[in-house]
Amino acid sequence: MNIKKISLFLLANVVGISLMAEGYQLNTQSARQIGMAHMGTALKLGAESMVFNPAGLSFMRGSADLSFGMTGISSKVVFTQGEYEAKTDNPLGTPIFGYAGFRLSEKFFAGVSISNPAGNSLVWPDNWRGTHFVQDISLQAFSIQPTISFKINDQWSIGAGFMANFGSFELNKGLLPIGALAPYLQSPVFPQAYKDIISSTIGISQLNANLKGNSKITYGFNLGIMFSPNEQWNFGLSYRSKVMMTLEEGETTVAAATPELQSMFAAFANPQSPLFSQTIAGAMSLNGQSFAAELPIPSNLQFGAAYKPNHKWLVSAELQYVGWKAYDQLVIEFENPALTSTQQKNFSNSMIYRVGGEYYASEKFTLRAGFIYDSTPVDKTLYSPETPGANKPSLTAGLTFAPSQKFALDLGLQYLNGQKTHGSMPQASPLSAFEGEYKSTALLPSLGLRFNF
């Protein structure tokens, strides 16, 4: 195995991550709307419309509308390979959202939002079978969006937002499969002292890497239009552009699991040593290397329709077309150009289907429910445990308690039950084929506070 293949294997999925929307996109921007399948393209949500459809900001009540909150993500992925099973032990994810909208005149409205379009983490058991792909990984992405909206008349409105995104990530993984050094134990010329070291560490990840980095600020836009032909019907169309998250000056650290292994690997990496291994030398040479990479947060085109048959009920449906085809490959650039590598990802554009409704039980209580079907963009023939994609149906429920016209408390809950998916990495990967079945589930409780003045 040459040094270029080692670099490709180490960093090919450096920013891939298991999230509760497909790919690595999050849909947790409102506690109120999580209860209603996270829809908002055709709904008049005040300040929260900035992220769903900026045209809806024009229908906010009062002079100022504020909303902020947090969603918890309790998730789990189970991997099975024959009789073998491994379960993730992910920490609680806590994506945030915040909105401030203001009436500038009868026609013009403006505001600013902050949210997490991507985030959360994935932690596999120590020394699991796939540790050479990923041991644990975390990603945080933030988006700040100043927004303007213009109310053309009582039926039509338009809006636009300017997105500034930034974030950070960290990844830990093994560089060799568990037991990869076992063949040395059968060699009659291999030193016994090194055989003893290998024997004592045969069940652990013997050579590991840590990668971390921050992305610079990158930019995109959000456009929307809303049409309300009468008091019963409402239609919305919005587009959120792709944003390239650009990682620069990422740091790579490579270390052996024990001091004894570190000493042995130093001998393996010495070209003058009779034990020289190009594989180990390639891996060790990555220590201290800086790198750069780009990761697309995909575009989203959304169309929604809402119908209010009477003052008690509102129902809505929405289609969301996600431009995952932008993630066709991942290029990792090192300071040393010889290490620059490319891996095919071959994601496909995907659809998210949403239906839901609200019931205005009283002046103080509103109840919500919804259903989501999120189709996976992941190529199952290039399937890796960094991004264990699946078609993911979800059920949602929520309520709002509004003790006054100036304040409301929103609660939302989403239960995600991903379909069991068989995926494989091909034999052509730098080490060996890796395949199995993956099953993902998650519970997402959300809390939000809204103020209107």
C-alpha atoms as one frame of an Amber mdcrd trajectory, in Angstrom:
protein
   0.000   0.000   0.000   1.563   3.336  -0.996   1.589   6.618   0.884  -1.081
   8.178  -1.327  -3.537   5.381  -0.593  -2.894   5.779   3.138  -3.684   9.505
   2.945  -6.846   8.807   0.959  -8.020   6.203   3.426  -7.321   8.411   6.428
  -9.091  11.541   5.267 -11.547  10.525   2.571 -14.600  11.005   4.821 -13.120
  13.502   7.227 -16.279  15.561   7.447 -18.867  12.846   6.896 -21.159  12.491
   9.870 -24.303  10.713  10.945 -27.054  13.243  11.490 -30.780  13.136  12.056
 -31.570  14.379   8.595 -30.096  12.484   5.673 -26.515  13.188   4.667 -25.263
  15.674   7.249 -27.999  18.317   7.107 -30.038  19.206  10.191 -33.720  20.210
  10.181 -34.163  21.441  13.757 -34.693  25.183  13.303 -37.958  25.545  15.251
 -39.544  23.781  18.215 -42.976  24.899  17.040 -42.459  23.488  13.534 -40.777
  20.252  14.648 -44.198  19.427  16.089 -45.678  19.862  12.602 -43.134  17.880
  10.523 -40.765  20.881  10.434 -42.770  22.648   7.712 -42.891  26.384   7.137
 -42.619  27.234   3.431 -46.339  28.043   3.136 -46.865  29.220   6.727 -46.770
  32.692   8.252 -44.402  32.119  11.174 -43.235  35.626  11.983 -39.481  35.813
  12.636 -39.082  32.041  12.208 -40.053  32.395   8.551 -36.555  33.698   7.878
 -35.156  30.175   7.585 -38.257  28.456   6.103 -39.379  31.125   3.628 -38.168
  34.724   4.109 -41.289  36.029   2.342 -43.311  34.981   5.397 -41.545  37.568
   7.547 -43.835  40.192   5.963 -46.825  38.761   7.839 -45.367  39.065  11.351
 -47.533  40.634  14.038 -46.453  43.695  15.995 -43.257  45.723  15.701 -40.805
  43.065  16.890 -40.939  39.280  16.888 -38.340  37.207  18.777 -37.892  33.442
  18.929 -35.140  31.241  20.274 -34.657  27.705  21.530 -32.815  24.421  21.372
 -33.379  20.862  20.169 -31.933  17.786  21.837 -30.850  14.912  19.602 -30.621
  11.509  21.287 -29.532   9.157  18.519 -28.214   5.643  18.034 -26.862   3.614
  15.126 -26.610  -0.187  15.326 -24.224  -2.054  13.013 -24.526  -5.798  12.457
 -22.220  -8.114  10.535 -23.350 -11.708  10.935 -23.416 -12.386  14.680 -21.351
  -9.269  15.399 -23.111  -6.109  16.646 -21.866  -2.626  17.543 -23.951   0.280
  18.887 -22.982   3.925  18.976 -22.944   5.831  22.256 -23.547   9.326  20.944
 -23.576  12.355  23.240 -26.727  14.470  23.293 -26.707  16.893  20.393 -27.998
  20.406  21.140 -28.501  22.461  17.949 -29.770  25.981  18.620 -31.917  28.506
  16.785 -32.640  32.189  17.289 -34.631  34.789  15.340 -35.248  38.520  15.668
 -37.647  40.150  13.201 -38.633  43.834  12.990 -41.280  45.872  11.169 -39.584
  48.780   9.370 -42.774  50.071   7.734 -46.101  48.761   6.522 -44.327  47.153
   3.565 -40.749  46.443   4.671 -39.548  43.972   7.302 -36.066  42.882   8.332
 -34.409  40.525  10.770 -31.504  38.229  11.570 -31.338  34.534  12.446 -28.769
  32.081  13.762 -29.105  28.309  13.463 -27.200  25.044  13.050 -27.702  23.728
   9.489 -25.397  20.779  10.306 -24.048  19.273  13.519 -24.217  16.466  16.092
 -21.781  13.574  16.582 -21.191   9.852  16.165 -19.281   7.716  18.697 -18.679
   4.017  17.966 -17.510   1.538  20.658 -13.771   1.456  21.308 -11.939  -0.868
  18.947 -15.034  -1.904  17.014 -14.605  -3.649  13.656 -14.920  -0.438  11.677
 -12.554   1.687  13.757 -10.271   2.029  10.705 -13.106   4.007   9.064 -14.219
   6.026  12.094 -13.993   5.793  15.872 -15.782   9.035  16.657 -16.550  12.205
  14.784 -18.216  15.545  15.527 -19.221  18.484  13.379 -20.636  21.897  14.204
 -21.881  24.301  11.564 -23.473  27.691  12.247 -25.391  29.963   9.886 -26.088
  33.649  10.490 -28.686  35.125   8.129 -29.663  38.799   7.830 -33.019  38.935
   6.020 -35.316  41.465   4.332 -38.924  40.987   3.246 -41.342  43.103   1.218
 -45.122  42.830   1.417 -46.376  43.654  -2.073 -50.026  43.495  -0.992 -52.245
  41.336   1.190 -51.782  38.420  -1.205 -48.132  38.536  -2.289 -44.827  38.907
  -0.474 -41.171  38.255  -1.267 -38.057  37.928   0.842 -34.317  37.294   0.698
 -31.590  36.392   3.152 -27.790  36.420   3.070 -26.196  33.421   4.797 -22.762
  33.410   6.443 -21.724  29.910   7.526 -18.797  28.684   9.625 -17.996  25.672
  11.770 -15.536  23.138  13.139 -14.967  19.386  13.265 -12.912  16.659  14.954
 -12.365  13.043  13.935 -10.655  10.053  15.578 -10.041   6.823  13.693  -7.694
   3.873  13.456  -5.276   3.644  10.555  -5.177  -0.150  10.492  -7.964  -2.701
  10.896  -8.096  -4.602  14.185  -5.619  -7.483  13.902  -3.917  -6.104  10.778
  -0.450  -6.919  12.176  -1.315 -10.530  13.052   0.500 -11.973   9.986   3.802
 -10.802  11.495   3.288 -13.353  14.285   3.762 -16.161  11.770   7.046 -14.851
  10.387  10.076 -16.920  11.450  12.422 -13.936  10.979  10.353 -11.310  12.757
  11.897 -10.322  16.141  10.256 -12.024  19.121  10.205  -8.765  21.101   7.989
  -7.199  18.450   5.814 -10.312  18.294   5.194  -9.926  22.016   4.148  -6.285
  21.503   1.760  -7.232  18.707   0.309 -10.148  20.708  -0.447  -7.885  23.677
  -2.291  -5.364  21.454  -3.902  -7.646  18.855  -7.468  -6.709  19.862  -7.092
  -2.922  19.841  -6.579  -0.204  17.258  -2.792  -0.067  17.177  -2.198   3.090
  15.154  -4.618   6.027  15.416  -5.201   9.472  13.985  -6.849  12.619  15.290
  -7.948  15.292  12.841  -9.455  18.630  13.636  -9.988  21.943  11.976 -12.140
  25.036  11.575 -13.869  26.306   8.466 -13.567  29.847   7.249 -16.711  31.937
   6.772 -18.468  31.092   3.506 -21.590  32.599   2.016 -24.913  31.745   0.415
 -28.436  33.127   0.005 -32.081  32.299   0.725 -34.989  33.483  -1.456 -38.727
  33.095  -1.061 -42.151  34.060  -2.360 -45.561  33.628  -0.711 -49.052  33.829
  -2.172 -52.285  33.996  -0.152 -55.248  34.036  -2.578 -57.788  34.019   0.254
 -58.122  33.407   3.972 -58.150  29.633   3.518 -55.229  28.924   1.194 -51.565
  29.814   1.342 -48.692  28.792  -0.982 -44.973  29.238  -0.638 -41.826  28.607
  -2.649 -38.305  29.066  -1.276 -34.735  28.317  -2.314 -31.692  28.063  -0.084
 -28.413  27.969  -1.976 -25.536  25.561  -1.570 -22.792  26.759   0.761 -19.284
  25.321   0.555 -17.816  24.794   4.020 -14.083  25.319   3.502 -11.640  23.773
   5.953  -8.185  25.330   6.012  -5.085  24.462   8.023  -6.595  21.337   9.536
  -4.278  19.522  11.941  -3.380  15.816  11.753  -1.918  13.852  14.678  -0.856
  10.211  14.303   0.117   8.123  17.345   0.419   4.489  18.383  -1.804   3.068
  21.106   1.145   2.306  23.439   4.775   3.523  23.809   5.987   0.055  22.820
   3.992   0.181  19.591   5.272   3.702  18.931   8.863   2.435  19.147   8.111
  -0.517  16.893   6.366   1.650  14.305   9.379   4.009  14.274  11.490   1.036
  13.173   8.879   0.105  10.545   8.965   3.670   9.178  12.782   3.806   8.908
  13.810   3.161   5.268  17.187   1.892   6.507  15.591  -0.760   8.701  15.167
  -4.350   7.425  11.633  -4.114   8.909  10.717  -1.101   6.741   7.003  -0.999
   5.809   5.761   1.463   3.230   2.273   1.215   4.726   3.430   2.212   8.211
   5.821   4.830   6.848   2.982   6.398   4.888   0.731   6.527   7.919   3.409
   7.912  10.238   4.339  10.610   7.708   0.882  12.148   8.108   1.695  13.192
  11.680   1.796  16.991  11.839   0.551  17.428   8.273  -1.936  20.216   7.673
  -4.719  19.832   5.129  -7.610  21.621   3.451 -10.951  20.325   2.198 -14.367
  21.524   1.061 -17.732  20.147   2.103 -21.016  21.304   0.521 -24.048  22.084
   2.635 -26.557  21.319  -0.127 -29.103  23.563  -1.777 -32.780  23.166  -0.842
 -35.796  23.934  -3.042 -39.082  23.818  -1.113 -42.700  24.119  -2.145 -45.551
  24.097   0.327 -49.312  24.528   0.495 -51.434  25.218   3.567 -55.212  25.060
   3.973 -57.293  26.415   6.828 -60.861  25.039   6.555 -61.987  26.964   9.653
 -60.570  28.927  12.568 -59.725  25.707  14.484 -57.762  23.689  11.929 -54.769
  24.171   9.645 -53.216  21.441   7.466 -50.134  21.660   5.275 -47.971  19.592
   2.921 -44.500  20.273   1.651 -41.913  18.941  -0.804 -38.220  19.564  -0.203
 -35.728  18.836  -2.990 -32.192  18.585  -1.607 -29.244  19.122  -3.949 -27.009
  16.361  -2.589 -25.482  15.741  -6.030 -23.079  18.538  -5.114 -21.327  15.991
  -2.889 -19.989  13.870  -5.732 -16.436  13.627  -4.440 -14.232  14.753  -1.587
 -10.804  16.220  -2.332  -8.245  16.396   0.494  -5.292  18.709  -0.117  -2.121
  18.390   1.978   0.856  20.700   2.291   2.714  17.959   0.450   1.006  17.817
  -2.982   1.963  14.144  -3.321  -0.554  13.345  -0.567  -3.527  15.112  -2.171
  -6.298  12.589  -2.709  -9.818  12.277  -4.109 -12.582   9.875  -3.139 -15.832
   9.424  -4.995 -18.958   9.970  -2.833 -21.587   9.860  -5.595 -24.439  11.298
  -3.521 -27.737  11.769  -5.380 -30.312  14.526  -5.147 -33.062  13.494  -2.751
 -36.610  14.351  -1.659 -38.137  15.006   1.750 -41.930  14.687   2.038 -43.816
  16.399   4.875 -47.453  16.528   5.968 -48.907  17.862   9.192 -51.497  19.981
  10.897 -52.419  22.256  13.784 -55.495  22.307  15.974 -56.298  25.522  17.833
 -57.754  23.986  20.978 -58.174  27.348  22.738 -56.697  30.828  22.909 -53.867
  29.416  25.013 -53.236  25.946  23.528 -52.377  24.783  20.013 -51.720  21.112
  19.232 -49.643  19.778  16.313 -48.731  16.513  14.598 -46.915  15.514  11.438
 -45.115  12.909   9.366 -41.774  13.118   7.494 -40.221  10.788   4.942 -36.576
  11.659   4.255 -35.021   9.675   1.381 -31.304   8.932   1.486 -28.813  10.392
  -1.018 -26.052   7.925  -0.064 -24.632   5.490  -2.635 -24.962   2.055  -0.986
 -21.979   0.747  -2.984 -19.787   3.460  -1.422 -21.265   3.088   2.048 -19.168
   3.978   5.071 -19.960   4.156   8.822 -19.046   7.858   8.818 -22.322   8.512
   6.949 -24.684   5.568   7.574 -27.541   6.833   5.436 -31.029   5.341   5.226
 -34.550   6.261   4.212 -35.892   7.806   7.415 -39.598   8.112   8.297 -40.450
  10.247  11.336 -43.492  10.989  13.452 -43.778  14.382  15.134 -46.003  16.013
  17.753 -46.055  19.291  19.631 -47.979  21.992  21.416 -47.873  25.692  22.127
 -48.885  27.330  25.392 -49.573  31.056  24.932 -50.624  32.688  28.217 -50.727
  36.070  26.457 -50.449  37.574  22.994 -46.894  38.634  23.781 -45.419  35.285
  24.866 -45.624  31.635  23.793 -43.886  28.446  24.890 -43.387  25.817  22.169
 -42.715  22.105  22.679 -41.928  19.696  19.859 -40.979  16.023  19.630 -39.770
  13.962  16.674 -39.241  10.200  16.632 -37.077   8.971  13.752 -36.937   5.300
  12.790 -34.525   4.741   9.907 -34.968   1.736   7.685 -32.390  -1.034   8.128
 -29.879  -0.597   5.307 -27.195  -2.887   3.918 -24.166  -1.035   2.634 -20.638
  -1.861   1.587 -17.325  -0.289   0.773 -15.837  -1.902  -2.342 -12.791  -4.155
  -2.419 -10.963  -1.372  -4.206 -10.823   0.672  -0.997  -7.300   1.105   0.414
  -7.585  -1.699   2.958 -10.365  -4.193   2.328 -14.083  -4.497   1.692 -16.303
  -3.601   4.631 -20.019  -4.258   4.689 -22.906  -4.828   7.037 -26.347  -3.625
   8.054 -27.064  -0.308   9.739 -30.126   0.762  11.708 -30.572   4.328  12.994
 -33.095   5.731  15.459 -33.410   9.072  17.201 -35.592  11.085  19.538 -35.587
  14.868  19.155 -37.292  16.909  21.896 -37.327  20.655  21.272 -38.100  23.730
  23.364 -38.727  27.240  22.078 -39.743  30.630  23.468 -41.416  33.356  21.395
 -42.033  37.016  22.184 -44.084  39.533  20.251 -44.133  43.299  20.833
